[in-house]
Amino acid sequence: MRELYLDLMKRTLTGALMEDNDSILGGVRTAGSPSLKKKAANAAGSLAQRFGFEIAYKKPYDPALRETGSDWPARSESMIGLKRMQNIQDAISAIIEDDVPGDLIETGVWRGGACIFMRANLKAWGDTKRTVWLADSFQGLPAPNVKDFPADQGDTFYLQTGLSVGEAAVRHNFERYGLLDDQVKFLVGWFKDTLPTAPAEQYALIRLDGDLYESTIQALDALYPKARRSAASASSTTTARCPTRPAGRCTTTASSTASPTRSSTWTATAPTGARPPDGTCRNPRLPGDSYGS
């Protein structure tokens, strides 16, 4: 029953079950886009929404794209795709089975889908001690700080207002699945302000999805040392996709488990202590620790 429940959850959260692939004018695919065509579409859609109407057009659903998280669902709670959801499920299974101490956290949550799935996994395993932490500004992405983080040069995600989802909307998404309780906590604000003082003592699973190089480094600086402490009786492994060139994207799942890390799509595995090639994502405060490119 656990496997059936979690399979249904991940297919629902990613929109795979409903084959959610409508393109809504004024929705996530057009809001804040620099494209003139999409700007016009967004204006028309936003005007219609003011009068209680929605303009959408059907697009063919491609299960291969949804598997890898290569498209954006219009209405569903997560855009990470089924393989990354399975990666989360496998990591939590190993954490529970190996009795690895620590909470779960995602930095950059959008509509909350990955964290809802984390909480669903804890519920399915009957785990009542761990907390799922959601760290996000809940107001979109910051403009690139090119002076300190030149790898973010040219990033325009901060203009895409469809990526801005408020805390109340994310809480409501948890409520819809019956999963908003005391085991779900919100860290509201920019990572540089909230993560260094986050109250969790240790983490068993860290998922980074802040899009910017800056956001990823700030999260690793604050969170990874706590993952190392939780790995006192287990090895610490990191599954990551990090920028090797300007405007690269980071999506990382770091799991302190004794079991081998299971990679998802667009990721690579690098053990602690490996020497990464120049340009890979690394935590400057932990020289020698690597996060594979």
C-alpha positions in Angstrom: 0.0 0.0 0.0 2.9 2.4 0.7 4.2 2.0 -2.8 0.8 2.5 -4.3 0.2 5.7 -2.3 3.5 7.2 -3.1 3.2 6.3 -6.8 -0.2 8.0 -6.9 1.2 11.0 -5.1 4.2 11.6 -7.4 2.1 11.2 -10.5 -0.5 13.6 -9.2 2.0 16.2 -7.9 3.9 16.2 -11.3 0.7 16.3 -13.4 1.6 13.0 -15.0 -1.7 11.4 -13.9 -3.8 14.1 -15.4 -1.4 14.7 -18.4 -1.4 18.3 -17.4 0.1 20.2 -20.3 -2.3 23.1 -21.0 -0.6 26.4 -21.8 -2.5 29.0 -19.8 -2.2 32.6 -21.0 -1.3 34.5 -17.9 0.1 31.3 -16.3 3.6 30.1 -15.4 4.7 29.7 -19.0 3.9 33.3 -20.0 4.1 35.4 -16.9 7.3 37.5 -17.0 8.6 36.0 -20.2 10.9 38.3 -22.2 9.3 37.0 -25.4 7.1 39.6 -27.2 4.7 36.8 -28.2 4.4 35.6 -24.7 4.1 39.1 -23.3 1.1 39.7 -25.5 -0.4 36.3 -24.6 0.2 37.0 -20.9 -1.6 40.4 -21.1 -4.6 38.8 -22.8 -4.7 36.0 -20.3 -4.3 38.3 -17.3 -7.2 40.5 -18.6 -9.4 37.5 -19.0 -8.6 36.3 -15.4 -9.7 39.7 -14.0 -13.2 38.8 -15.3 -13.1 35.2 -14.0 -12.2 33.6 -17.3 -9.2 31.4 -18.2 -7.7 31.3 -21.7 -5.7 28.1 -22.4 -4.8 26.0 -25.4 -4.1 22.3 -25.5 -0.6 21.0 -26.2 0.2 17.3 -26.8 1.4 15.6 -23.6 4.8 14.0 -23.8 5.4 11.5 -21.0 9.1 11.4 -21.7 9.4 15.1 -20.9 7.4 14.8 -17.7 9.6 11.8 -16.7 12.7 14.0 -16.8 11.1 17.2 -15.6 11.8 18.9 -19.0 8.5 20.7 -19.2 6.4 22.9 -16.9 3.0 21.7 -15.9 0.4 24.4 -15.9 -1.6 23.5 -12.8 0.3 20.8 -10.9 2.4 21.4 -7.8 5.8 20.3 -9.1 7.9 20.7 -12.2 10.8 18.4 -11.2 9.5 15.3 -13.0 9.0 11.7 -12.1 12.7 10.7 -12.0 13.5 13.3 -9.4 10.5 12.4 -7.4 11.7 8.8 -7.4 15.1 10.1 -6.3 13.5 11.7 -3.3 11.5 8.5 -2.5 14.6 6.3 -2.7 16.6 8.7 -0.5 14.0 8.8 2.2 13.6 5.0 2.1 17.3 4.6 2.7 17.2 7.2 5.4 14.4 5.4 7.2 15.8 1.9 6.8 19.3 2.9 7.9 17.9 5.1 10.7 19.9 8.1 9.6 19.0 11.0 12.0 17.9 14.5 10.7 15.2 16.5 9.1 14.5 17.0 5.4 14.8 20.4 3.6 14.3 21.9 0.2 15.6 25.3 -0.8 13.5 26.8 -3.6 10.1 25.1 -3.4 7.9 26.8 -6.1 4.4 25.4 -5.4 5.6 23.0 -2.8 5.3 19.7 -4.7 8.6 18.1 -3.8 8.1 19.0 -0.1 4.6 17.7 -0.1 6.0 14.5 -1.5 8.7 14.4 1.3 5.9 14.8 3.9 3.9 12.0 2.2 6.9 9.7 2.4 7.2 10.3 6.1 3.5 9.7 6.6 3.7 6.5 4.5 6.6 5.2 6.7 4.9 6.3 10.0 7.7 8.7 10.8 6.5 11.2 13.4 9.8 12.7 14.5 11.3 14.4 11.4 10.4 17.8 10.1 10.1 18.9 6.4 11.5 22.4 6.0 10.5 24.7 3.1 13.0 27.5 2.5 12.0 30.1 -0.1 11.5 33.8 -0.5 7.9 33.1 -1.7 8.3 36.1 -3.9 10.3 34.7 -6.8 14.0 34.8 -7.5 16.5 37.7 -6.7 18.2 39.6 -9.5 21.7 38.2 -10.2 24.5 39.5 -8.0 27.0 39.5 -10.8 29.7 41.2 -8.9 30.0 38.4 -6.3 28.6 35.6 -8.5 29.6 36.1 -12.1 28.3 32.6 -13.0 24.8 34.1 -12.8 25.5 36.7 -15.5 22.5 36.9 -17.9 20.0 35.0 -15.7 16.5 36.3 -16.2 14.5 34.0 -13.9 13.8 37.0 -11.5 11.6 38.5 -14.3 9.4 35.4 -14.5 6.6 36.2 -12.1 5.1 32.7 -12.7 7.9 31.4 -10.5 6.7 33.6 -7.6 4.3 31.6 -5.4 3.2 33.0 -2.0 3.5 31.1 1.3 -0.3 31.0 1.7 -0.7 29.3 -1.7 1.9 26.7 -0.8 0.3 26.1 2.6 -3.0 25.6 0.8 -1.4 23.0 -1.5 -0.3 21.0 1.6 -3.8 21.3 3.0 -5.4 19.9 -0.1 -3.4 16.7 0.3 -4.1 16.6 4.1 -0.4 17.0 4.9 -0.1 20.4 6.6 0.8 19.7 10.2 3.5 20.3 12.9 6.0 18.3 10.8 6.0 21.0 8.1 7.9 24.3 8.8 8.5 27.3 6.6 11.6 29.4 6.4 10.5 32.6 4.6 13.1 34.9 3.1 16.3 35.0 1.1 18.6 32.0 1.8 21.5 34.2 3.0 19.2 35.5 5.7 17.2 32.4 6.8 19.4 29.4 6.3 22.4 30.2 8.6 20.0 30.5 11.6 17.6 27.7 10.6 16.6 25.9 13.8 17.1 22.3 12.6 20.0 20.6 14.3 20.9 18.2 11.5 19.6 17.1 8.1 19.2 13.7 6.6 18.2 15.0 3.2 18.9 18.3 1.5 17.4 19.2 -1.8 18.7 22.4 -3.5 16.6 24.0 -6.3 17.4 27.7 -6.0 18.3 28.0 -9.8 21.1 30.5 -9.2 24.7 29.7 -8.5 24.5 32.2 -5.7 21.5 30.5 -4.1 23.1 27.1 -4.3 26.4 28.2 -2.7 24.6 30.0 0.1 22.5 27.0 0.8 25.5 24.6 0.8 27.4 26.9 3.1 24.6 26.9 5.7 23.2 23.4 5.4 25.9 21.0 4.4 27.9 21.2 7.7 24.8 20.0 9.5 24.5 17.1 7.1 28.1 16.1 7.9 27.3 15.9 11.6 24.4 13.7 10.9 26.7 11.4 9.0 28.7 10.4 12.1 27.8 6.8 11.7 27.2 7.0 7.9 28.9 8.2 4.8 27.8 11.5 3.4 27.0 11.6 -0.3 25.8 14.3 -2.7 23.8 13.9 -5.9 24.0 17.2 -7.8 23.7 19.0 -11.1 25.7 22.2 -10.7 26.8 25.0 -13.0 30.0 24.5 -15.0 29.4 27.6 -17.1 27.5 30.9 -16.7 23.8 30.7 -16.0 24.0 27.0 -15.3 21.2 25.5 -13.2 21.6 23.7 -9.9 19.3 20.9 -8.7 20.8 19.0 -5.8 19.7 16.2 -3.5 22.2 15.7 -0.7 21.5 12.6 1.4 23.5 11.5 4.5 22.9 7.7 4.2 25.0 4.6 4.4 23.3 3.3 1.2 24.6 4.2 -2.3 23.1 7.4 -3.6 20.6 6.8 -6.4 21.1 9.4 -9.2 18.2 11.0 -11.0 18.2 12.5 -14.5 20.6 15.4 -15.2 22.6 14.6 -12.1 26.0 13.1 -11.2 27.3 11.6 -8.0 30.4 12.8 -6.3 31.7 11.4 -2.9 33.0 13.7 -0.2 36.7 14.3 -0.7 36.7 14.0 -4.5 38.5 16.7 -6.4 36.1 18.4 -8.9 37.4 19.8 -12.2 37.7 23.6 -12.3 34.4 25.4 -12.5 32.2 22.8 -10.8 29.9 23.8 -7.9 31.7 23.5 -4.6 31.3 24.8 -1.0 34.2 27.2 -0.5 34.0 26.7 3.3 34.5 22.9 2.8 37.6 22.6 0.5 37.8 19.1 -0.8 34.1 18.4 -0.7 32.6 18.3 -4.2 29.2 18.5 -5.8 29.5 16.8 -9.2 29.0 18.6 -12.4 
